[in-house]
Amino acid sequence: MGCLFDLITGLIVRVLFGRMLRIRPRIIGKNGRLTASTMPHLALFTLFLKLRSVTIDTKLRMIQIHTRLFWVVSFRRFVHFDAVECVRYTWVDLNPFQYLASAGYQELDLYTISVVTSRGAELTLCRFLGPGDAVNETMLPDWWFWENIAFTALSRGDQETESSAYAATVAAVIGAPLTNE
């Protein structure tokens, strides 16, 4: 009975919460504009303390980054396409268990898309966060961790494909090279 309870709680915690806590922007393309903004459920979760919108306008050939903090403080930043040297696409694993020797864990993927300007400034456009693949750093075979692999397959997000598609689209629209540095 205890094994069944472990399976059910593992399913609830890892799969449902893993899917619920994916963080990615809402992306809308309309009338020559590509807009990535804070998802409504994340804005509600943070009580609308930080809202962010990035609009890439092909007609004006400009990137507009609008950030609103604490309901009233608002910042706008404009970057012309000609000032962009490259679009940077990076990945990092945020799972703290990755630093343990001989550990088995699920990656916590963070993909960041940013632009590097001709002045050397790096401006973050958006981030995609979510559960990734299973990693086995132990000497035991993968089948030994069948439960971990099964839950990972159910909870893995699609942030890798979504973020790479967004990065490639931004690079193509701006006309700048895409780098993975």
Phi, psi and omega per residue, in radians:
M1 nan -0.581 -3.138
G2 -1.177 -0.596 3.123
C3 -1.163 -0.697 3.105
L4 -1.147 -0.714 3.102
F5 -1.085 -0.725 3.099
D6 -1.086 -0.719 3.121
L7 -1.119 -0.765 -3.122
I8 -1.179 -0.795 3.129
T9 -1.163 -0.661 3.075
G10 -1.086 -0.705 3.104
L11 -1.109 -0.799 -3.125
I12 -1.145 -0.875 -3.055
V13 -1.184 -0.922 -3.017
R14 -1.340 -0.720 -3.053
V15 -1.423 -0.950 -3.081
L16 -1.182 -0.845 3.130
F17 -1.200 -0.607 3.086
G18 -1.076 -0.717 3.114
R19 -1.295 -0.603 -3.128
M20 -1.221 -0.600 -3.021
L21 -1.671 0.335 3.022
R22 -1.220 2.341 -3.117
I23 -2.044 2.091 3.095
R24 -2.729 2.773 3.140
P25 -1.404 2.807 2.982
R26 -1.564 2.136 -3.044
I27 -1.952 2.215 -3.127
I28 -2.292 2.271 3.059
G29 -1.976 2.126 -3.105
K30 -2.750 2.375 3.045
N31 0.935 0.773 3.103
G32 1.306 0.281 3.122
R33 -2.197 2.417 3.063
L34 -2.017 1.974 -3.057
T35 -2.027 2.214 3.039
A36 -2.009 2.109 -3.087
S37 -2.332 2.914 3.131
T38 -1.074 2.314 3.110
M39 -1.118 2.468 -3.102
P40 -1.020 -0.693 -3.114
H41 -1.219 -0.508 3.065
L42 -1.297 -0.644 3.083
A43 -1.099 -0.729 3.101
L44 -1.146 -0.707 3.130
F45 -1.059 -0.616 3.128
T46 -1.660 0.202 -3.129
L47 0.991 0.584 3.094
F48 1.046 0.483 3.131
L49 -1.256 -0.530 3.102
K50 -2.423 2.061 3.069
L51 -2.119 2.475 -3.084
R52 -2.439 2.450 3.110
S53 -2.441 2.270 3.094
V54 -2.094 2.076 -3.131
T55 -2.030 2.211 3.074
I56 -1.875 1.922 -3.059
D57 -1.788 2.010 -3.109
T58 -1.325 -0.468 3.141
K59 -1.268 -0.760 3.118
L60 -1.490 -0.197 -3.080
R61 0.943 0.910 -3.045
M62 -2.548 2.574 3.011
I63 -1.828 2.241 3.103
Q64 -2.022 2.140 3.107
I65 -1.946 2.042 -3.123
H66 -2.050 2.159 3.141
T67 -2.171 2.319 3.071
R68 -2.129 2.178 -3.131
L69 -2.019 2.505 3.045
F70 0.877 0.696 3.041
W71 1.213 -0.418 -3.030
V72 -2.190 -0.520 -3.086
V73 -1.423 2.156 -3.054
S74 -2.205 2.387 3.108
F75 -2.181 2.442 3.040
R76 -2.237 2.425 3.111
R77 -2.352 2.347 -3.134
F78 -2.084 2.349 3.102
V79 -2.296 2.153 3.111
H80 -1.355 2.582 -3.118
F81 -0.985 -0.614 -3.114
D82 -1.175 -0.378 -3.130
A83 -1.493 -0.078 -3.106
V84 -1.599 2.133 3.092
E85 -1.474 -0.759 3.135
C86 -2.756 2.834 3.017
V87 -1.814 2.175 -3.084
R88 -1.804 2.299 -3.125
Y89 -2.159 1.994 -3.063
T90 -2.202 2.728 3.099
W91 -2.309 2.484 3.038
V92 -2.536 2.540 3.083
D93 -1.656 2.106 -3.092
L94 -1.681 0.011 -3.118
N95 -1.192 2.162 -3.112
P96 -1.178 -0.339 -3.133
F97 -1.291 -0.184 -3.139
Q98 -1.137 -0.374 -3.109
Y99 -1.518 -0.106 3.104
L100 -1.441 2.320 3.076
A101 -1.228 2.444 3.123
S102 1.003 0.993 -3.124
A103 -2.081 2.646 2.987
G104 -2.034 2.231 -3.054
Y105 -2.731 3.026 3.037
Q106 -1.862 2.304 3.140
E107 -1.104 2.607 2.987
L108 -2.040 1.659 -2.996
D109 -1.336 2.361 2.989
L110 -2.240 1.950 3.091
Y111 -1.833 2.286 -3.115
T112 -2.125 2.287 3.064
I113 -1.974 2.168 -3.134
S114 -2.461 2.886 3.066
V115 -2.024 2.496 3.076
V116 -1.881 2.177 -3.096
T117 -1.544 2.969 -3.136
S118 -1.169 -0.317 3.084
R119 -1.531 -0.013 3.095
G120 1.623 0.002 3.138
A121 -1.372 2.444 3.073
E122 -1.912 2.082 -3.110
L123 -1.929 2.104 3.141
T124 -1.316 2.216 3.075
L125 -1.530 -0.941 3.104
C126 -2.828 2.939 -3.135
R127 -2.291 2.586 3.070
F128 -2.149 2.179 -3.093
L129 -2.254 2.416 3.086
G130 3.097 2.981 3.137
P131 -1.204 2.452 -3.097
G132 -1.990 -2.506 -3.070
D133 -1.400 2.872 3.055
A134 -1.444 2.462 3.122
V135 -2.159 2.296 3.114
N136 -2.081 1.815 3.132
E137 -1.771 0.209 -3.114
T138 -1.617 3.052 3.081
M139 -1.484 -0.142 -3.130
L140 -1.386 2.678 3.121
P141 -1.236 2.804 -3.107
D142 -1.052 -0.646 -3.098
W143 -1.107 -0.328 3.095
W144 -1.116 -0.513 -3.128
F145 -1.837 0.763 -3.064
W146 -1.007 -0.653 -3.116
E147 -1.158 -0.768 3.120
N148 -1.092 -0.750 -3.124
I149 -1.178 -0.690 3.130
A150 -1.137 -0.803 3.135
F151 -1.178 -0.594 3.097
T152 -1.128 -0.734 3.126
A153 -1.103 -0.589 3.137
L154 -1.377 -0.541 -3.032
S155 -1.762 -0.173 -3.100
R156 -1.006 2.383 -3.136
G157 -1.625 3.023 3.116
D158 -1.842 0.456 -3.104
Q159 -1.134 -0.483 3.129
E160 -1.162 -0.840 -3.126
T161 -1.227 -0.695 3.137
E162 -1.141 -0.759 -3.106
S163 -1.219 -0.673 3.129
S164 -1.198 -0.629 3.079
A165 -1.152 -0.731 3.118
Y166 -1.141 -0.767 3.131
A167 -1.079 -0.766 3.124
A168 -1.133 -0.673 3.111
T169 -1.152 -0.772 3.120
V170 -1.078 -0.785 3.138
A171 -1.096 -0.705 3.139
A172 -1.198 -0.718 -3.126
V173 -1.168 -0.764 -3.122
I174 -1.289 -0.562 -3.082
G175 1.475 0.525 -3.137
A176 -2.009 2.695 3.114
P177 -1.239 2.648 3.096
L178 -1.750 2.169 -3.125
T179 -2.098 2.725 3.126
N180 -2.018 0.501 -3.070
E181 -1.212 nan nan
